[in-house]
């Protein structure tokens, strides 16, 4: 099925993308701006380099699109596509409820604001990296139950259930250790003891449900669920579930740290969530001695 009731149609919330699919989801997506360097390549007059200029709007053929912030549109695209693929992949291990999904779209045929995950200049958007992680041979997912904040004066629920699972496309079972800290959005500190499950058997070509619990929004600080999966003491997968909708400007934990997509450079990863005391190393190919460091930004760092 084609599923456009998030971007178009009834404009459902992307957080429930997984509930809007079928046995095979042949088209779905979310728009975002191309990178700033790509925009500057087709906006030839600096006077047109501002949000909603005629030139920028001409290079966007969709209605109803946020036309102000480059990074925020790319972040939301990454989140939306991740919610879709993560949930539908989980359903493969649930009696084959979903057998696959095709994202619209991979790249562009001209420089434009579009649904692509690589822009016209082949600069990768954050969604490219988000999908590469959620579609890895072994991936972990953690998610609190969706609550519709757009009704009843946007009150958060007193309690929210959450679940954690691991998916595998490998043809043999895998033994893993799973860790789940609960980290305050405000302080970056753990609000209660983390959960550690050792020796979990991840079923081959399937989904393995690992943990479940309940968030107490009355007595607990607003927090993220920051899970990691280990094989032989090496981290092979991460996921971080945030309070929805995204409205916090945190410095720790950090949401969607994105690095510059500089021509001639190749990033091993980007658009990552960071938790305190969880070091992540990103490889960069193509930088030479004396080159300027790559620029970066994240949610709340001052979007452009």
KATAGI-V786877 format. One record per backbone hydrogen bond with DSSP energy under -0.5 kcal/mol. NH is the residue of the N-H (numbers start at 1). CO is the residue of the C=O. Records with the same first field share a line. If there is no record, write none. Layout:
NH->CO ; CO
This chain:
3->27
4->2
8->4
11->8
12->5
16->13
17->14
19->16
20->17
21->18
25->100
26->1 ; 24
27->1
28->102
32->114
39->35
40->36
41->37 ; 38
42->38 ; 39
43->39
44->42
46->44
48->45
49->46
50->48
52->67
53->50
57->53
58->54
59->55
60->57
61->113
70->68
73->69
74->70
75->71
76->72
77->73
78->74
79->75
80->76
81->77
82->78
83->79
84->80
85->81
86->82
87->83
88->84
89->85
90->86
91->87
92->88 ; 89
93->89 ; 90
94->91
95->93
96->92
97->91 ; 94
99->23
102->25
104->28
105->103
112->110
113->59
114->32 ; 112
117->105 ; 106
118->106
119->123
122->119
124->122
125->117
128->125
129->125
130->126
131->127
132->128
133->129
134->130
135->131
136->133
139->167
141->165
143->163
145->161
149->147
151->148
154->151
155->152
160->215
162->213
163->143
164->211
165->141
166->208
167->139
168->206
169->137
174->202
176->174 ; 200
177->230
178->197
179->228
180->195
181->226
182->192
183->181 ; 224
184->189
185->222
186->222
188->184
191->182
192->182
195->180
197->178
198->196
200->176
202->174 ; 200
203->201
205->170
206->168 ; 203
208->166
209->207
210->164
211->164
213->162
215->160
217->158 ; 215
218->158
220->216
224->183
225->241
226->181 ; 224
227->225 ; 239
228->179
229->237
230->177
231->234
234->231
236->229
237->229
239->227
241->225
242->240
247->245
250->248
253->274
254->274
256->254
257->272
258->256 ; 297
260->295
262->260
265->262
266->285
268->283
271->257
272->257
274->254
278->275
282->280
283->281
285->266
291->288
297->258
299->255
301->298
